[in-house]
Amino acid sequence: MQVFKSTIECYGLNRRMDNPMQLYFCSYEGKTKEIMTKHNGSESWDINYLENSFDKEFQKEEIVYLTSDSLNVLESIDENKVYIIGGLVDHNSCKGASLKVANDLGIAHARLPIDENINMQTRKILTINHVFEIISKVVSGMSWKEALISTLPKRKMFSAIDEGDLLEYENCSQEYKPKEEIECSEAEKNENVSVKNVIEQNVSVEN
C-alpha cells in the first residue's frame, strides 16, 4: 500500500508541473504489480512501467542513486542523468543499505544538499514523495534552499543555514514522526523508484 501511496504523490506532483518529467516505475512485477493493479486506472497513468530493475534499463554512466549516506553532494540536476529514489527507508537495521546497492552495482550516488541549506532536528531520511517534490521544484527553477523549506514539514527543520533567511520554525523541539514511513521489510528491500532527471522504488523520471 505504501508503494501505491508514494506513486500517487509523485504522479500528482509531476502532472502539476509546467514541464513534467518522465517517470519510470522499475521492477514492476510480483507483489508490487499486484498491489498497483488492484487500483483501477493506475496502469493507464503517464508512467513507464518496467519489469526490469533500473540497472537493467539504463546505462550505468547515466545513473545517480540518491542516498542520504553518500558523501557526494547533489549540487545541480543534469538532464542527461537518471536519478534513482530508493524505495526503502535507510535506517536502523537497514542503515547503509541504499549506499551498498549503489556501490555493489558500481554506479554514481549522491545526497541532497540538506546540510548545506537547512538545519534539521530529525534524521535526514525523507519520504519518496518529499525527495521527488524537492527535485521537481529545483528542476522548475527553485534554489535547493527554497525547495527544501517549502517542502519539508516545519517540525522537521530548525532553521535555514543562512541567518539572513531567518526562518525559525514553530515546535522545533517536538519530535517529528513522518506520516508515511516505509517499513524496511524483506518484501520491500527489492522495491525501487527511478526518475530520469529525477526518480527507484522502482520509479524513474526524465525531462
N, C-alpha and C positions, 0 to 999 in steps of 0.2 A: 504493500500500500504506500510505503514511503517513496518508492520509485515513482509511482504514478503521481503523487502529490508534487514531488520535485519537478517532474516533467511538465506538469500543468503550469507551474510557476514560471519555468524557463520559457515555455512555449508562449504563454501570455505576454511576458515581458518582450520577447522577440517580435511578436506581432505588433506591439505598440511602437516599435522603433520606426523612425522615418526611413532608415535604410537597414532593414532586418538582416541578420546574419543567417548563414546556412547551418542548421542544426543537424547533428548526426547522433543517433542512438545506437551505439555499438553493442556487440554481444547480445543481440536481441533474439533470445531463444530461451527454452526451458521455462522455469518458473516466472522469470521476468516477463516473457512474452505472454504467458498465461494470465498474469495479473493485468497487463495492459489491455489485452484483447477482451477482457470482461467489460470494459468500458466502451460502449458503442461509440463509434466515430473516431476514436483515438488513432486508428491506423490510417485515417484519411487526412490527418494533420500534416502541415507542411514541415515534416521531419523525415530525414533519411533513416529508415530502419535497416540496420545491417546485422546479419547474423555473426559475422566475424568480429574478433576483438579489434580494437583500434590499431594495434601494431601490425595487423594483417591487412588493414585497409589503407593506411597512409605510410609514406616513406619515412624512415627513421629520422632523416635530416630535417624534416619539416615539423616534427612533433615536439611540443613542450609540455611536459607533465607538471601540472600545478600542485604543489605540496607545501604545507607550512614548515616542513622540516628542511627544505632546501636552503642552502647558503647563498644561492643566486637570487638576486632581486629583479623582478619583472619591472623594468623601467618604462617600457612602451609596448604597444601591441603591433606586431608585424603581420601585415595582411597575407603574407606568404607562409605563415605558420599555422599549425593546428594545435589548439590549446586544449589539453585534457583536464577535465574536472573529475577527480577521483570520486567514485560513488560510495565511499565509506568514511566514517569519522576516524581519523588517525590519532587515537588516544588510548590510554590505559594499556590493555594487552595488545592493542593494535598499533602502538606508537612506532613510528618509523616505517609502517607497512607500505604507504604510498611511495615514499622515497625509495624503498627497497625495490618496488616494482619498476620504477624508472631506471635505477642502477642495474638491475638484472637484465633489463631489455637494452641497456646501453643507449638510452635516449636522454635528451636535454630535459632539465627540470628547473623550476623557479618558484618563488613565493611572491605573493602580492606585497607591495611596499607599505605594509601596515606600520611597522616600527618607524619608518621614515616620515610618516604623516600624522599618526594619532597615537595616543597612549591608551592602551586597552587594559581594563582591570580584570578581564577574564582571559581564558585561553584563546589563542589566536586560531581557533578552529571554527570555520564558518560553514553554514549550510550550503548545499549545491546552488540553491536559488540566489543566495546572497552573493556568492562568487560570480555567478552569471550576471546578476544585476550590476555589480560593480564594474565588471569588464564591459558590459554593454554601454554603460554611461561614459566610460573612458573612450570607447570607440566612437561615441556620439559627440565627443568634444570636451567632456568634463576633465578636470585635473583629477589625479588619484585622490587627493585630499577631499575634494568636493564629492567625488563618487563614494568614498568611504563614509564620510559624515552623513550624507543624505540617505545612505542605505542601511547602515548598522543601527540597531536599537540604541537609544541614548544610554541605557543602563550598561551597555557593553563597552562604552567608552568613558574615559575620564576627562580628556581634553584633547584639543588639537596640539600638535607639536609646537607650532609657531604661536607664541603667546599673543601676537598681534591679531590672531584669529579668534582670540578669547575662547569661546565655547567651553565653559564649564558645564557639565551636564548634571541634571537632576538625578537624585537617587543613586549617585555613583558608588555609594557604599553598599548598595543592596546586591546580593548575589543574583546573577542572571543565569537562568537556565533556558536555552533555546527551546522554543515550542516544538521545532522539528529537528530531532537528532537521530541520525541513522544508527541503528544498532550494529555493532561490529560482530555479526554472527557469521558462521561459516557460509551460510547461504548467500550472504551479501558481499563476502570478500572478493568475489569474482565479478561483481557488478561494477560497471564503469560508465561515465557520461563524457562524451568528447565534443569539442567545438572548434571548427576551423575558424580562427580568429575569434576564437573563444570557446568552445566547450569540448568526460568519460564516466559514467555510472553505467556508462555506455551511451553518452550523448555528445555529438560533436557539432561545431558551428563554423561557418566561414562566411566572409563578406561576399 
